[in-house]
Amino acid sequence: MTLAQSASGPWDEPYTGDHLSEVLGPAYTFDVDTRRRFSIEPYNALWPQQFQAIKADLVSDLAEENVKYMSIEHIGSTSVPGLASRAITDPPSEIYRQAVIDISIVVAASEFTLDKLEQFKEALFWGNRQGGYRYIGDGGVEDRWSFKVQGVVPLRNLYVVAQGSIPLRAYISLRETLRVDAALRQEYEQKKRQLAKMSYDNVLQYCNLKRPVIRKIFLKDGWTHEEVDKAEEHAKRDWPRPTPAEFYGKYEDFFLESKTTDQRASMATPAAG
């Protein structure tokens, strides 16, 4: 089934709340980046294997719909050998006590268009190998498309970004610099461990507190202060917080009567090991 063939549904607009279970019950809890509690987990050699498994699923699902892209990149802390990573502990369930794998799909700048976004929305939602990914807007970062999948391990953040964009440069710069600079890697990990002891109203507060050390990492990689300022401007916003009923009201029957997405998500690639 394609989006054109299906009834209008929640994949057509971004999710902006963070307590879907209030409307649909715990079986439909949706994982978004407004989580407030987390721990820091030591580096796990399984993380690259988990990324490769997720990548294989993405390659298959995108090929089904002939969606073209340049590369699929492992980004974030789990992509840096030896670096501890943030692990989700909200809600307090063992399935969430694990690091989140961050993935970036890179497309040509000339193809970063609304038509391309529609291709990704359809392929990632209906893919046979994984499927279930839903578009959730930009996640507070300009020039980025964010996708989430419900109830699947390993947990993951999926982004689509343009070649040459500020978000992609930031992802790669952070990864490559921390892979080779042990002192900065240790400083970054210490900062995250300090922040893990605090609580936050939203993820933006946590990200803002990491900015000084991230600035040091970018400057070490050759960025100017002006370029870092511009990158921070791109990432200074957070998702709005409407109630679940405000967003899901018109789709409540769809979620309660159809479990197609849930069933597909339950068959996703499990955590390696």
N, C-alpha and C positions, 0 to 999 in steps of 0.2 A: 504494500500500500504506500502511496506517495502522499505528500502533504496536500497536493491538489485533489486527490481522491478522498481524503479523509475529511471528517467534520472539523470545523474550527475548534482548536484546542489550546491548551496552555503552552505548547511549544511556540506559539505565535508571538508571545510577548515575554519580556524578562521577568523572572521571579525576584521580588524585592523584600520579602519577609523572611523570618527565620524560625517560625514555629508552626509549620504545616500540621503537625500532629494535633494541634488544638482543634483543627477543623476535621481532619480525617482519621485521627487515631495514630498510635505509635507505629503501626505497620507502614505508614506513609511518611514518616519523619524524613524531611529533606535536609541534606547537608549543605550549608552555605557558610561563607566566610564571615559571619557575624558571631562566630563562636567566642566565648569569653574565657573558658578555662582550658588550660593545656599544660603539658609537661614537656620536658626536654629529654629525648631518647638518644643514647649513644649511637654512633654510626653503626649501621648494619650492612654487611656485605651483600645482603639479599636485595637491597634497594635497586641497584642497577639491573638485576634480574627481573624485578617487578616492573621496572620501566620497559624493558625489552618485551615482556609479555603484553603490557598495555599497548605498546607501539605496534606489535603484530596485529592486535585486534583492530586498531585504528587504520592501519594500512589496508586491511581486508575490507572494512566497512566503507572507507573512502573510495577504494577501487570499484566497489559494486556500483557506485553512483558516478564514477568517472570524475571525481573531484580532484583537481590538480593542485599540487602544493610543491614547495621546494624541499623541505626537510621536516623531520619531527625531532625535537630537541628535548633532552632531559635537562631540566633547569631546577633552581632552588637548592636548598641545603642537601637534599638527598642525592644530588648529582655531584657532590664534593666529597671524595674519599677522606675519611677521618673526621668529618664535621658532624656534630650532633644536630638533630633536627627537632623541630616542634612536633609534638604528638598530641592528637586531640583526645580530650578526656571529658567532653561534654556532648552527649549525655554520658554518664558513668557506666559504660558498657565495655567489655573487653574488646569488642569489634572496633571500637573507636580509640583504643589505647595503642595507637600506632602512628607512625609518621605518614604524612601525606605526600604522594609522588606528584611533583609539578611537571607538566608537559607543555611544550609550546610547538604548535604547528605553524610553520613559516610559509607565507604565500608571497608572491611577487607584489611589489607595491602597486603596480598598475591593476592588479586583480583584487585589491582590498576594497571591494564594492558591495553594495547592498545585494546585488545578484549573487555574488560569491557567498555572502552570509547565508542566503537562503539555501544554497547548495549544501553548505556545512550543516545547517539546522536539520535538513532532511536526512542526510547521510548519517549523521551522528545519532539522531533519534531513532531511525528505523533500521540501522545496520543489523545484519544477521549474526555477525561474530560477537558483537557486544551490544550496541544500541542503548537506548535509554538516556543518552545525554540530552540535557535541555539547555537551551540558550538562556543566560541569566543577565544579559547586558554586558557592560564593560567592567563590572566589579570595582568601580571607582578609579579606573585607569584609562585615560583617553587612548584611542588608537589600538584597542584590544577588544576581542570578542571572547567572553568567558562562557564555559559550559560546565555543567555538573551532572553526575549520574548518581542515582539514589541506591542505597543499600548494597553497594558493591565493594569488595576488598580486592586489592589494596585501595584505600581512599586515594582520590586524585583530584587535582585542579587541572583543567584543560583550557588552554588559551590559544587563540589564533591571532597572529600578529603579522604585520607586513615587514618584508625585508627592508632594512634601513630605518626602521622606526625606532623611536626612543625606548619603548618597552623591550624590544628585542635586544637592542644594544645593552640595556641595563642587565637583562637576564644573562647574556653571554659574558659580559664584563665581570659580573659578580662571580659567576661559576669559574671562569678561567683564572681570575686573580686569586681566588681562595684556594684553588687547586695547587698553586705554586708558592704561595706566601704563607708559611706556617704561622708567623707572628700575627698577621691579620686574621687568619682562620681562628686562632685561639682567642683573639680579642672579640671577634664576632660571636663565637660560641659563649664566651663569658657574659656578654651583653644579653644574649637570649636567655641564659640561665637566670640572670638577675630579673629580667622582665617576667619570667615564668612564675615568679613569686608574687606578682601583682595581679589585680583584677582590672577589667576594662569594660566600658560600656559598649565599645565596638572595636572592630579590628583596626580601624584607622588610628586609634590611640596607640596601639601596640606598634604599628608600623612607624608612626612618627617618632617614637622613642628610640627606634633603631637608626634613625637617619644620620646622626653624627658618625657612627662607625661605617655606615654604608657610604657616606661621603668620602671618608678616608680610603675606602676600597676603590671607588671610582677615580679619585685623584691619583692613586697609585697606578691605575691603568691608563693614565694619560688624559682624563677628562679635565676640562677647565671648570672653575667654580661656576661660571655662567651656564655651562652645559649641565652641571649637577642641579643648579637652580631650576632649569627648564624641566629636567626629569622629575623633580619634586613637584613642580606645578602640574605635571601630567598625572601624578598619583596622590593628589591631596584630598580627593573626595571619597565619601563613603556612600554605601547604598542607603536609600531612604528606608523608613521603617513603618509601612502601613500594616494594619492587622492582617492576618491570614484571610479573614472573611472578606476584606476589601478586595483582595486580589483573586481569591479562589471562589468567591461566591457564584459567579456565573459559570464556573467549571466544576462545581461540587458533584453534580450528577455524573459527569464524565469520569471523575476519579473513583467515585463510589461504585459505579457499575462496570467499569472496564479496568482490568488488572493487567492488560497486555504489557505495559511498560515494566511493571513490577516483575512479571514472570520472566521477561527477557533479562532484566538486571540480575535476577537470581542465578542465571546461568553464566554470568560473566567470569572472566579469568580469575581464579582465586589467588590469594597471596602466595608468592613463591615460598617453598619450604613448608 
